[in-house]
């Protein structure tokens, strides 16, 4: 079974405050042009997306420079919706992170820098959140300086809560990109 963990991209898709709005405009129509196509204008961090190191780390790798292995792997969801403020260490499991992609069902919360440091020390492969941002600049820098991709704006995480699954979220190969929209999925079974 495949579970779609991505938001739909449209002009109604929320964007991070200050980021470019998503614009979708018709370009060609079947009845007049013989084919149908739209023009899309948006920031690299629109909808469900991944942050590359270059997003916060001077001289960091861009999205096209990261190996594809960074965007696929065994994953699980940690539910931290019941707390308030930044997610703290006592709210997450003590172990089980090495080589895994860890996705956080936050209900709008951000990870604290302490959680980021812990996950890096535990050998996490990648992290993700249902929120527009994983955390503040420090939290981003902790992950991205270690070339740990950060997935944001994930959807439907409650559908895979309690499961271990294969997570796949390949970015567009944007030359020099600080990030990219992704089509994130969970493969169960």
C-alpha positions, 0 to 999 in steps of 0.5 A: 500500500502507498500513502501519499504524504504530500500536499497538493500544489495550488494557489490555495496552498499555504506558503511560509510567511514572506515566501513567494505565493504559488501562481498557476496560469494556463498556457495552452488549451487543447481546443485552441493549441492542441495540448494542455499546459500550465505555467507554475511560479513558486519558491523552491520551498513551496508545498511539501518540500525538502531543504538542502544544506545550502538553505542555511549553511554557507557553501553547503550542498545544493539539492542537486548535489545530494546523493539520491540515497538521502531521499529514501529509507526506512522511516517511522512517525513520532507523535508530539501533538500533545505538547506545547512550545518547541518539542523537547527531548523528554517527548521523544523515544530514547533510541531507534533512530540510527539510519532511519528517516524520522517524521514528526506529527507535530500539529504545528510545533517545531523541534528544539535545537536540543532534539536536533542535536540528539537526533544528529548524535543518534545517526538519523538519516533524515527528518521531516515534519507536518509543519511549515518549518522543522524549527528555528535557524539553529535547528535547521543549521544543526541538521543541514550542516550534517547533510541531513535533509529536512522535509517540511509540510508533510501530510497524512502522517497520522495514516502511518502512525505506529508503522515502519515503512519505506519513505520516498521523497525525491526532489527536482534536480534544481541546479544550485537549488536550496530545496525542492518540492517533493512527492513524498510517499510511504510504502507499507508492507 
